[in-house]
Amino acid sequence: MHEPLAPLLADGVIDEVVSRLKGGKEADVWLVRAGGQTVAAKVYKARQTRSFKNDAAYKEGRKVRNTRTQRAMDRGSRFGQAAAEDAWKEKESDALFRLHAAGVRVPRPVLFHEGVLLMEVVVDAHGHPAPRLVDAPIAREQAAAIYADIRKQAVGMLAAGLIHGDLSPYNVLVGLQGPVVIDLPQVIDAAHNSQAERFFLRDLDGIRRFCAALDPGLGGEGDGREIWNAYVRRELTADFVPTGRVPDPRRAERPTAGHRQQAPHGGPSRSHGGGHAQKARRKPEGPAGPRRPEPRGPRHAPAPEVIRVDRLAQGRPGVAHPPAGAPAAAHAGAAAGDAAAPGRRRRRRRRRRGA
Protein backbone atom coordinates (compact mmCIF):
# COMPACT_ATOMS: atom_id res chain seq x y z
CA MET A 1 0.00 0.00 0.00
CA HIS A 2 2.84 2.40 0.85
CA GLU A 3 5.27 0.94 -1.68
CA PRO A 4 6.51 4.34 -3.02
CA LEU A 5 7.29 5.37 0.57
CA ALA A 6 9.01 2.09 1.49
CA PRO A 7 12.52 3.36 0.59
CA LEU A 8 12.05 6.34 2.90
CA LEU A 9 10.86 4.09 5.75
CA ALA A 10 13.79 1.72 5.20
CA ASP A 11 16.30 4.59 5.19
CA GLY A 12 14.79 6.16 8.30
CA VAL A 13 13.88 9.37 6.51
CA ILE A 14 10.27 9.07 7.72
CA ASP A 15 9.00 7.25 10.79
CA GLU A 16 5.38 6.57 9.95
CA VAL A 17 2.81 6.93 7.20
CA VAL A 18 -0.29 8.53 8.70
CA SER A 19 -2.81 8.72 5.86
CA ARG A 20 -3.35 9.69 2.26
CA LEU A 21 -4.12 13.41 1.99
CA LYS A 22 -5.15 13.87 -1.63
CA GLY A 23 -4.56 12.60 -5.15
CA GLY A 24 -3.97 14.48 -8.36
CA LYS A 25 -3.16 14.12 -12.03
CA GLU A 26 0.56 14.26 -11.34
CA ALA A 27 1.10 12.90 -7.83
CA ASP A 28 -0.43 11.65 -4.59
CA VAL A 29 0.17 13.45 -1.30
CA TRP A 30 0.51 11.55 1.98
CA LEU A 31 0.72 12.68 5.58
CA VAL A 32 3.79 11.19 7.26
CA ARG A 33 5.68 11.59 10.50
CA ALA A 34 9.32 12.61 10.25
CA GLY A 35 11.53 13.94 13.02
CA GLY A 36 8.63 14.36 15.42
CA GLN A 37 6.52 16.49 13.06
CA THR A 38 3.83 15.83 10.47
CA VAL A 39 4.85 16.69 6.92
CA ALA A 40 3.44 16.12 3.47
CA ALA A 41 5.10 13.55 1.22
CA LYS A 42 4.46 14.06 -2.48
CA VAL A 43 4.83 10.86 -4.50
CA TYR A 44 4.95 11.45 -8.24
CA LYS A 45 3.17 9.14 -10.62
CA ALA A 46 4.96 7.45 -13.50
CA ARG A 47 4.62 9.11 -16.87
CA GLN A 48 2.63 6.15 -18.21
CA THR A 49 0.00 6.46 -15.47
CA ARG A 50 -0.34 10.18 -14.87
CA SER A 51 -2.95 12.07 -16.87
CA PHE A 52 -0.78 15.15 -17.42
CA LYS A 53 1.41 13.99 -20.32
CA ASN A 54 1.54 16.94 -22.72
CA ASP A 55 4.55 18.52 -21.03
CA ALA A 56 6.88 19.12 -23.99
CA ALA A 57 6.24 22.88 -23.95
CA TYR A 58 6.98 23.02 -20.21
CA LYS A 59 10.31 21.23 -20.59
CA GLU A 60 11.64 23.67 -23.17
CA GLY A 61 14.83 25.29 -21.90
CA ARG A 62 15.42 22.80 -19.10
CA LYS A 63 18.99 21.55 -18.90
CA VAL A 64 20.99 19.32 -16.59
CA ARG A 65 24.60 19.92 -15.63
CA ASN A 66 25.88 16.54 -16.79
CA THR A 67 26.50 16.88 -20.52
CA ARG A 68 26.39 13.11 -21.10
CA THR A 69 22.99 12.91 -19.46
CA GLN A 70 21.79 15.91 -21.44
CA ARG A 71 22.82 14.31 -24.73
CA ALA A 72 20.99 11.13 -23.77
CA MET A 73 17.88 13.16 -22.93
CA ASP A 74 18.07 14.96 -26.27
CA ARG A 75 18.38 11.64 -28.15
CA GLY A 76 15.46 10.13 -26.24
CA SER A 77 17.21 6.88 -25.34
CA ARG A 78 15.95 4.67 -22.54
CA PHE A 79 18.53 6.11 -20.17
CA GLY A 80 17.69 9.61 -21.40
CA GLN A 81 13.97 9.13 -20.78
CA ALA A 82 14.64 7.93 -17.23
CA ALA A 83 16.95 10.88 -16.63
CA ALA A 84 14.34 13.30 -18.00
CA GLU A 85 11.74 11.82 -15.64
CA ASP A 86 14.04 12.29 -12.65
CA ALA A 87 14.83 15.85 -13.72
CA TRP A 88 11.11 16.59 -14.04
CA LYS A 89 10.51 15.40 -10.46
CA GLU A 90 13.45 17.34 -9.05
CA LYS A 91 12.29 20.56 -10.72
CA GLU A 92 9.54 21.19 -8.18
CA SER A 93 11.93 20.71 -5.26
CA ASP A 94 14.41 23.17 -6.77
CA ALA A 95 11.64 25.68 -7.47
CA LEU A 96 10.24 25.46 -3.92
CA PHE A 97 13.62 26.14 -2.34
CA ARG A 98 14.19 29.04 -4.74
CA LEU A 99 10.78 30.63 -4.31
CA HIS A 100 10.62 30.14 -0.54
CA ALA A 101 13.95 31.94 -0.24
CA ALA A 102 12.56 34.77 -2.43
CA GLY A 103 9.58 35.29 -0.12
CA VAL A 104 6.90 33.75 -2.33
CA ARG A 105 4.17 32.00 -0.36
CA VAL A 106 4.73 28.34 -1.23
CA PRO A 107 4.96 25.24 1.00
CA ARG A 108 8.26 25.18 2.85
CA PRO A 109 10.37 22.39 1.35
CA VAL A 110 11.98 19.90 3.74
CA LEU A 111 13.73 17.23 1.70
CA PHE A 112 13.78 15.51 -1.67
CA HIS A 113 14.72 11.82 -1.43
CA GLU A 114 14.31 8.92 -3.84
CA GLY A 115 11.87 10.85 -6.03
CA VAL A 116 9.67 11.86 -3.04
CA LEU A 117 9.29 15.48 -1.97
CA LEU A 118 8.79 16.26 1.72
CA MET A 119 7.31 19.66 2.57
CA GLU A 120 5.25 21.37 5.23
CA VAL A 121 1.53 20.82 5.52
CA VAL A 122 -0.49 23.97 4.73
CA VAL A 123 -3.25 24.38 7.31
CA ASP A 124 -6.21 26.71 7.77
CA ALA A 125 -7.25 28.79 10.77
CA HIS A 126 -8.47 25.63 12.57
CA GLY A 127 -5.27 23.66 12.05
CA HIS A 128 -6.78 21.40 9.41
CA PRO A 129 -5.26 20.86 5.98
CA ALA A 130 -6.09 23.97 3.94
CA PRO A 131 -8.74 23.60 1.20
CA ARG A 132 -8.15 24.45 -2.43
CA LEU A 133 -9.33 27.83 -3.64
CA VAL A 134 -11.96 26.21 -5.85
CA ASP A 135 -13.43 24.40 -2.83
CA ALA A 136 -13.19 27.22 -0.25
CA PRO A 137 -16.22 29.39 0.58
CA ILE A 138 -15.21 32.82 -0.73
CA ALA A 139 -17.47 35.83 -0.15
CA ARG A 140 -17.83 38.51 -2.79
CA GLU A 141 -16.05 41.12 -0.68
CA GLN A 142 -13.05 38.77 -0.33
CA ALA A 143 -12.53 38.13 -4.04
CA ALA A 144 -10.58 41.32 -4.77
CA ALA A 145 -8.20 40.78 -1.84
CA ILE A 146 -7.59 37.15 -2.81
CA TYR A 147 -6.89 38.11 -6.41
CA ALA A 148 -4.47 40.84 -5.34
CA ASP A 149 -2.65 38.40 -3.05
CA ILE A 150 -2.28 35.67 -5.68
CA ARG A 151 -1.21 38.29 -8.22
CA LYS A 152 1.51 39.36 -5.78
CA GLN A 153 2.74 35.76 -5.54
CA ALA A 154 2.81 35.49 -9.33
CA VAL A 155 4.80 38.73 -9.53
CA GLY A 156 7.26 37.41 -6.95
CA MET A 157 7.70 34.22 -8.94
CA LEU A 158 8.33 36.13 -12.17
CA ALA A 159 10.76 38.47 -10.40
CA ALA A 160 12.64 35.31 -9.36
CA GLY A 161 12.66 34.17 -13.01
CA LEU A 162 9.98 31.46 -12.75
CA ILE A 163 6.42 30.99 -14.00
CA HIS A 164 3.98 28.46 -12.55
CA GLY A 165 2.69 27.37 -15.95
CA ASP A 166 -0.49 25.71 -14.64
CA LEU A 167 -1.79 28.18 -12.08
CA SER A 168 -5.52 27.80 -11.38
CA PRO A 169 -7.94 27.71 -8.43
CA TYR A 170 -7.07 24.00 -8.16
CA ASN A 171 -3.39 24.80 -7.47
CA VAL A 172 -3.91 27.40 -4.74
CA LEU A 173 -4.60 26.58 -1.09
CA VAL A 174 -6.40 29.02 1.21
CA GLY A 175 -4.02 28.84 4.15
CA LEU A 176 -3.86 30.58 7.50
CA GLN A 177 -1.44 33.24 6.23
CA GLY A 178 -3.17 33.67 2.87
CA PRO A 179 -3.26 31.93 -0.52
CA VAL A 180 -0.45 29.39 -0.99
CA VAL A 181 0.73 28.35 -4.47
CA ILE A 182 1.30 24.61 -4.87
CA ASP A 183 2.00 22.00 -7.58
CA LEU A 184 5.10 23.26 -9.37
CA PRO A 185 6.61 20.31 -11.30
CA GLN A 186 5.85 22.06 -14.61
CA VAL A 187 7.43 25.36 -13.49
CA ILE A 188 8.89 27.35 -16.39
CA ASP A 189 12.11 29.29 -16.65
CA ALA A 190 10.95 32.67 -17.90
CA ALA A 191 14.23 33.47 -19.65
CA HIS A 192 14.67 30.18 -21.54
CA ASN A 193 11.19 29.25 -22.72
CA SER A 194 9.84 30.77 -25.93
CA GLN A 195 6.25 30.48 -24.66
CA ALA A 196 6.90 32.02 -21.25
CA GLU A 197 4.77 35.10 -21.95
CA ARG A 198 1.78 33.02 -23.02
CA PHE A 199 2.02 30.83 -19.91
CA PHE A 200 2.24 33.80 -17.55
CA LEU A 201 -0.69 35.65 -19.11
CA ARG A 202 -2.78 32.48 -19.02
CA ASP A 203 -1.93 31.83 -15.36
CA LEU A 204 -2.88 35.27 -14.13
CA ASP A 205 -5.95 35.57 -16.33
CA GLY A 206 -7.28 32.24 -15.04
CA ILE A 207 -7.12 33.48 -11.45
CA ARG A 208 -8.60 36.84 -12.39
CA ARG A 209 -11.56 35.28 -14.18
CA PHE A 210 -12.26 33.02 -11.21
CA CYS A 211 -12.31 35.98 -8.82
CA ALA A 212 -14.25 38.13 -11.29
CA ALA A 213 -16.98 35.49 -11.31
CA LEU A 214 -17.35 36.15 -7.58
CA ASP A 215 -17.00 39.93 -7.90
CA PRO A 216 -18.06 41.21 -11.37
CA GLY A 217 -16.58 44.65 -10.66
CA LEU A 218 -13.07 43.28 -10.10
CA GLY A 219 -11.38 44.56 -13.29
CA GLY A 220 -7.66 44.04 -13.84
CA GLU A 221 -7.87 42.80 -17.43
CA GLY A 222 -4.55 44.42 -18.32
CA ASP A 223 -2.59 43.39 -15.23
CA GLY A 224 -0.82 40.47 -16.87
CA ARG A 225 0.37 42.51 -19.84
CA GLU A 226 1.59 45.36 -17.64
CA ILE A 227 3.50 42.97 -15.35
CA TRP A 228 5.10 41.19 -18.29
CA ASN A 229 6.13 44.48 -19.91
CA ALA A 230 7.84 45.48 -16.67
CA TYR A 231 9.65 42.15 -16.65
CA VAL A 232 10.82 42.60 -20.24
CA ARG A 233 12.11 46.10 -19.40
CA ARG A 234 13.93 44.63 -16.36
CA GLU A 235 11.95 46.88 -14.05
CA LEU A 236 9.98 44.15 -12.27
CA THR A 237 10.44 43.74 -8.52
CA ALA A 238 8.66 41.52 -6.02
CA ASP A 239 6.60 44.48 -4.74
CA PHE A 240 5.47 45.66 -8.18
CA VAL A 241 1.77 46.58 -8.33
CA PRO A 242 0.16 47.14 -11.75
CA THR A 243 -1.71 50.38 -12.30
CA GLY A 244 -4.37 48.77 -14.48
CA ARG A 245 -3.43 50.97 -17.46
CA VAL A 246 -1.34 49.56 -20.28
CA PRO A 247 0.14 52.35 -22.45
CA ASP A 248 -0.07 51.84 -26.19
CA PRO A 249 3.35 51.32 -27.78
CA ARG A 250 4.49 54.45 -29.56
CA ARG A 251 5.99 54.07 -32.98
CA ALA A 252 9.27 55.82 -33.44
CA GLU A 253 9.18 58.34 -36.28
CA ARG A 254 11.91 57.57 -38.81
CA PRO A 255 12.88 59.69 -41.84
CA THR A 256 11.90 58.21 -45.14
CA ALA A 257 14.41 57.24 -47.83
CA GLY A 258 16.11 60.28 -49.33
CA HIS A 259 14.91 62.54 -46.51
CA ARG A 260 17.28 65.38 -45.66
CA GLN A 261 17.55 66.75 -42.18
CA GLN A 262 16.90 70.46 -41.82
CA ALA A 263 19.89 72.28 -40.40
CA PRO A 264 19.23 74.38 -37.29
CA HIS A 265 18.70 78.15 -37.51
CA GLY A 266 17.62 78.02 -41.14
CA GLY A 267 21.00 76.82 -42.44
CA PRO A 268 21.44 74.63 -45.48
CA SER A 269 20.18 71.10 -45.23
CA ARG A 270 22.69 68.28 -45.03
CA SER A 271 22.22 64.62 -45.73
CA HIS A 272 23.90 61.84 -43.78
CA GLY A 273 27.32 60.99 -45.11
CA GLY A 274 27.89 64.42 -46.71
CA GLY A 275 31.49 64.49 -45.53
CA HIS A 276 32.19 61.22 -47.32
CA ALA A 277 30.75 62.64 -50.56
CA GLN A 278 33.05 65.67 -50.37
CA LYS A 279 36.05 63.44 -49.82
CA ALA A 280 35.09 61.33 -52.84
CA ARG A 281 35.01 64.43 -55.12
CA ARG A 282 38.61 65.36 -54.31
CA LYS A 283 41.11 64.45 -57.05
CA PRO A 284 44.09 62.38 -56.00
CA GLU A 285 47.46 64.06 -56.10
CA GLY A 286 49.75 63.16 -59.04
CA PRO A 287 53.31 61.92 -58.76
CA ALA A 288 54.72 65.43 -59.29
CA GLY A 289 53.02 66.79 -56.24
CA PRO A 290 49.76 68.58 -55.65
CA ARG A 291 48.13 70.26 -58.64
CA ARG A 292 48.16 74.05 -58.59
CA PRO A 293 44.71 75.57 -58.51
CA GLU A 294 43.56 77.40 -61.64
CA PRO A 295 43.32 81.18 -61.35
CA ARG A 296 39.85 82.42 -60.81
CA GLY A 297 38.34 85.84 -60.81
CA PRO A 298 36.75 87.58 -57.92
CA ARG A 299 34.06 85.59 -56.27
CA HIS A 300 31.43 88.29 -56.79
CA ALA A 301 32.64 89.75 -60.17
CA PRO A 302 29.89 91.18 -62.46
CA ALA A 303 28.81 89.12 -65.44
CA PRO A 304 30.19 90.25 -68.89
CA GLU A 305 28.02 92.55 -70.99
CA VAL A 306 26.21 90.92 -73.91
CA ILE A 307 24.78 93.01 -76.79
CA ARG A 308 21.90 91.44 -78.66
CA VAL A 309 21.58 92.36 -82.39
CA ASP A 310 18.33 91.88 -84.22
CA ARG A 311 18.59 90.68 -87.85
CA LEU A 312 16.17 91.97 -90.44
CA ALA A 313 14.46 89.74 -92.97
CA GLN A 314 16.99 90.71 -95.75
CA GLY A 315 19.88 89.88 -93.47
CA ARG A 316 20.74 93.58 -92.86
CA PRO A 317 21.65 94.46 -89.36
CA GLY A 318 19.13 96.42 -87.41
CA VAL A 319 19.34 98.51 -84.32
CA ALA A 320 21.35 97.11 -81.46
CA HIS A 321 19.67 96.98 -78.09
CA PRO A 322 21.87 97.98 -75.20
CA PRO A 323 21.94 95.84 -72.14
CA ALA A 324 19.95 96.87 -69.15
CA GLY A 325 21.62 99.72 -67.31
CA ALA A 326 23.84 100.86 -70.26
CA PRO A 327 24.21 104.70 -70.72
CA ALA A 328 22.03 106.37 -73.39
CA ALA A 329 24.95 108.29 -75.04
CA ALA A 330 26.80 105.11 -75.85
CA HIS A 331 23.70 103.71 -77.45
CA ALA A 332 23.22 106.88 -79.60
CA GLY A 333 26.82 106.76 -80.88
CA ALA A 334 26.48 103.13 -81.89
CA ALA A 335 23.25 103.90 -83.78
CA ALA A 336 24.87 106.83 -85.69
CA GLY A 337 27.78 104.63 -86.72
CA ASP A 338 25.41 102.02 -88.10
CA ALA A 339 23.52 104.68 -90.14
CA ALA A 340 26.78 106.00 -91.81
CA ALA A 341 28.07 102.54 -92.73
CA PRO A 342 26.44 102.40 -96.30
CA GLY A 343 28.06 105.75 -97.37
CA ARG A 344 31.55 104.58 -96.37
CA ARG A 345 31.14 101.40 -98.41
CA ARG A 346 30.18 103.44 -101.62
CA ARG A 347 33.26 105.66 -101.29
CA ARG A 348 35.52 102.61 -101.03
CA ARG A 349 34.09 101.18 -104.26
CA ARG A 350 34.77 104.45 -106.19
CA ARG A 351 38.41 104.54 -105.04
CA ARG A 352 38.97 100.97 -106.23
CA ARG A 353 37.54 101.79 -109.72
CA GLY A 354 39.71 104.89 -110.10
CA ALA A 355 42.77 102.91 -109.16
C-alpha positions in Angstrom: 0.0 0.0 0.0 2.8 2.4 0.8 5.3 0.9 -1.7 6.5 4.3 -3.0 7.3 5.4 0.6 9.0 2.1 1.5 12.5 3.4 0.6 12.0 6.3 2.9 10.9 4.1 5.7 13.8 1.7 5.2 16.3 4.6 5.2 14.8 6.2 8.3 13.9 9.4 6.5 10.3 9.1 7.7 9.0 7.3 10.8 5.4 6.6 10.0 2.8 6.9 7.2 -0.3 8.5 8.7 -2.8 8.7 5.9 -3.4 9.7 2.3 -4.1 13.4 2.0 -5.2 13.9 -1.6 -4.6 12.6 -5.2 -4.0 14.5 -8.4 -3.2 14.1 -12.0 0.6 14.3 -11.3 1.1 12.9 -7.8 -0.4 11.7 -4.6 0.2 13.4 -1.3 0.5 11.5 2.0 0.7 12.7 5.6 3.8 11.2 7.3 5.7 11.6 10.5 9.3 12.6 10.2 11.5 13.9 13.0 8.6 14.4 15.4 6.5 16.5 13.1 3.8 15.8 10.5 4.9 16.7 6.9 3.4 16.1 3.5 5.1 13.5 1.2 4.5 14.1 -2.5 4.8 10.9 -4.5 5.0 11.5 -8.2 3.2 9.1 -10.6 5.0 7.4 -13.5 4.6 9.1 -16.9 2.6 6.2 -18.2 0.0 6.5 -15.5 -0.3 10.2 -14.9 -3.0 12.1 -16.9 -0.8 15.2 -17.4 1.4 14.0 -20.3 1.5 16.9 -22.7 4.6 18.5 -21.0 6.9 19.1 -24.0 6.2 22.9 -23.9 7.0 23.0 -20.2 10.3 21.2 -20.6 11.6 23.7 -23.2 14.8 25.3 -21.9 15.4 22.8 -19.1 19.0 21.5 -18.9 21.0 19.3 -16.6 24.6 19.9 -15.6 25.9 16.5 -16.8 26.5 16.9 -20.5 26.4 13.1 -21.1 23.0 12.9 -19.5 21.8 15.9 -21.4 22.8 14.3 -24.7 21.0 11.1 -23.8 17.9 13.2 -22.9 18.1 15.0 -26.3 18.4 11.6 -28.1 15.5 10.1 -26.2 17.2 6.9 -25.3 16.0 4.7 -22.5 18.5 6.1 -20.2 17.7 9.6 -21.4 14.0 9.1 -20.8 14.6 7.9 -17.2 17.0 10.9 -16.6 14.3 13.3 -18.0 11.7 11.8 -15.6 14.0 12.3 -12.7 14.8 15.9 -13.7 11.1 16.6 -14.0 10.5 15.4 -10.5 13.5 17.3 -9.1 12.3 20.6 -10.7 9.5 21.2 -8.2 11.9 20.7 -5.3 14.4 23.2 -6.8 11.6 25.7 -7.5 10.2 25.5 -3.9 13.6 26.1 -2.3 14.2 29.0 -4.7 10.8 30.6 -4.3 10.6 30.1 -0.5 14.0 31.9 -0.2 12.6 34.8 -2.4 9.6 35.3 -0.1 6.9 33.7 -2.3 4.2 32.0 -0.4 4.7 28.3 -1.2 5.0 25.2 1.0 8.3 25.2 2.9 10.4 22.4 1.3 12.0 19.9 3.7 13.7 17.2 1.7 13.8 15.5 -1.7 14.7 11.8 -1.4 14.3 8.9 -3.8 11.9 10.9 -6.0 9.7 11.9 -3.0 9.3 15.5 -2.0 8.8 16.3 1.7 7.3 19.7 2.6 5.3 21.4 5.2 1.5 20.8 5.5 -0.5 24.0 4.7 -3.3 24.4 7.3 -6.2 26.7 7.8 -7.3 28.8 10.8 -8.5 25.6 12.6 -5.3 23.7 12.1 -6.8 21.4 9.4 -5.3 20.9 6.0 -6.1 24.0 3.9 -8.7 23.6 1.2 -8.1 24.5 -2.4 -9.3 27.8 -3.6 -12.0 26.2 -5.8 -13.4 24.4 -2.8 -13.2 27.2 -0.3 -16.2 29.4 0.6 -15.2 32.8 -0.7 -17.5 35.8 -0.1 -17.8 38.5 -2.8 -16.1 41.1 -0.7 -13.1 38.8 -0.3 -12.5 38.1 -4.0 -10.6 41.3 -4.8 -8.2 40.8 -1.8 -7.6 37.2 -2.8 -6.9 38.1 -6.4 -4.5 40.8 -5.3 -2.6 38.4 -3.0 -2.3 35.7 -5.7 -1.2 38.3 -8.2 1.5 39.4 -5.8 2.7 35.8 -5.5 2.8 35.5 -9.3 4.8 38.7 -9.5 7.3 37.4 -6.9 7.7 34.2 -8.9 8.3 36.1 -12.2 10.8 38.5 -10.4 12.6 35.3 -9.4 12.7 34.2 -13.0 10.0 31.5 -12.7 6.4 31.0 -14.0 4.0 28.5 -12.6 2.7 27.4 -15.9 -0.5 25.7 -14.6 -1.8 28.2 -12.1 -5.5 27.8 -11.4 -7.9 27.7 -8.4 -7.1 24.0 -8.2 -3.4 24.8 -7.5 -3.9 27.4 -4.7 -4.6 26.6 -1.1 -6.4 29.0 1.2 -4.0 28.8 4.2 -3.9 30.6 7.5 -1.4 33.2 6.2 -3.2 33.7 2.9 -3.3 31.9 -0.5 -0.4 29.4 -1.0 0.7 28.4 -4.5 1.3 24.6 -4.9 2.0 22.0 -7.6 5.1 23.3 -9.4 6.6 20.3 -11.3 5.9 22.1 -14.6 7.4 25.4 -13.5 8.9 27.3 -16.4 12.1 29.3 -16.6 10.9 32.7 -17.9 14.2 33.5 -19.7 14.7 30.2 -21.5 11.2 29.3 -22.7 9.8 30.8 -25.9 6.2 30.5 -24.7 6.9 32.0 -21.2 4.8 35.1 -22.0 1.8 33.0 -23.0 2.0 30.8 -19.9 2.2 33.8 -17.6 -0.7 35.6 -19.1 -2.8 32.5 -19.0 -1.9 31.8 -15.4 -2.9 35.3 -14.1 -6.0 35.6 -16.3 -7.3 32.2 -15.0 -7.1 33.5 -11.4 -8.6 36.8 -12.4 -11.6 35.3 -14.2 -12.3 33.0 -11.2 -12.3 36.0 -8.8 -14.2 38.1 -11.3 -17.0 35.5 -11.3 -17.4 36.2 -7.6 -17.0 39.9 -7.9 -18.1 41.2 -11.4 -16.6 44.6 -10.7 -13.1 43.3 -10.1 -11.4 44.6 -13.3 -7.7 44.0 -13.8 -7.9 42.8 -17.4 -4.5 44.4 -18.3 -2.6 43.4 -15.2 -0.8 40.5 -16.9 0.4 42.5 -19.8 1.6 45.4 -17.6 3.5 43.0 -15.3 5.1 41.2 -18.3 6.1 44.5 -19.9 7.8 45.5 -16.7 9.7 42.1 -16.7 10.8 42.6 -20.2 12.1 46.1 -19.4 13.9 44.6 -16.4 12.0 46.9 -14.0 10.0 44.1 -12.3 10.4 43.7 -8.5 8.7 41.5 -6.0 6.6 44.5 -4.7 5.5 45.7 -8.2 1.8 46.6 -8.3 0.2 47.1 -11.7 -1.7 50.4 -12.3 -4.4 48.8 -14.5 -3.4 51.0 -17.5 -1.3 49.6 -20.3 0.1 52.3 -22.5 -0.1 51.8 -26.2 3.3 51.3 -27.8 4.5 54.4 -29.6 6.0 54.1 -33.0 9.3 55.8 -33.4 9.2 58.3 -36.3 11.9 57.6 -38.8 12.9 59.7 -41.8 11.9 58.2 -45.1 14.4 57.2 -47.8 16.1 60.3 -49.3 14.9 62.5 -46.5 17.3 65.4 -45.7 17.5 66.8 -42.2 16.9 70.5 -41.8 19.9 72.3 -40.4 19.2 74.4 -37.3 18.7 78.2 -37.5 17.6 78.0 -41.1 21.0 76.8 -42.4 21.4 74.6 -45.5 20.2 71.1 -45.2 22.7 68.3 -45.0 22.2 64.6 -45.7 23.9 61.8 -43.8 27.3 61.0 -45.1 27.9 64.4 -46.7 31.5 64.5 -45.5 32.2 61.2 -47.3 30.8 62.6 -50.6 33.0 65.7 -50.4 36.1 63.4 -49.8 35.1 61.3 -52.8 35.0 64.4 -55.1 38.6 65.4 -54.3 41.1 64.4 -57.0 44.1 62.4 -56.0 47.5 64.1 -56.1 49.8 63.2 -59.0 53.3 61.9 -58.8 54.7 65.4 -59.3 53.0 66.8 -56.2 49.8 68.6 -55.7 48.1 70.3 -58.6 48.2 74.1 -58.6 44.7 75.6 -58.5 43.6 77.4 -61.6 43.3 81.2 -61.3 39.9 82.4 -60.8 38.3 85.8 -60.8 36.8 87.6 -57.9 34.1 85.6 -56.3 31.4 88.3 -56.8 32.6 89.7 -60.2 29.9 91.2 -62.5 28.8 89.1 -65.4 30.2 90.2 -68.9 28.0 92.5 -71.0 26.2 90.9 -73.9 24.8 93.0 -76.8 21.9 91.4 -78.7 21.6 92.4 -82.4 18.3 91.9 -84.2 18.6 90.7 -87.8 16.2 92.0 -90.4 14.5 89.7 -93.0 17.0 90.7 -95.8 19.9 89.9 -93.5 20.7 93.6 -92.9 21.6 94.5 -89.4 19.1 96.4 -87.4 19.3 98.5 -84.3 21.4 97.1 -81.5 19.7 97.0 -78.1 21.9 98.0 -75.2 21.9 95.8 -72.1 20.0 96.9 -69.2 21.6 99.7 -67.3 23.8 100.9 -70.3 24.2 104.7 -70.7 22.0 106.4 -73.4 24.9 108.3 -75.0 26.8 105.1 -75.9 23.7 103.7 -77.5 23.2 106.9 -79.6 26.8 106.8 -80.9 26.5 103.1 -81.9 23.2 103.9 -83.8 24.9 106.8 -85.7 27.8 104.6 -86.7 25.4 102.0 -88.1 23.5 104.7 -90.1 26.8 106.0 -91.8 28.1 102.5 -92.7 26.4 102.4 -96.3 28.1 105.8 -97.4 31.6 104.6 -96.4 31.1 101.4 -98.4 30.2 103.4 -101.6 33.3 105.7 -101.3 35.5 102.6 -101.0 34.1 101.2 -104.3 34.8 104.4 -106.2 38.4 104.5 -105.0 39.0 101.0 -106.2 37.5 101.8 -109.7 39.7 104.9 -110.1 42.8 102.9 -109.2 
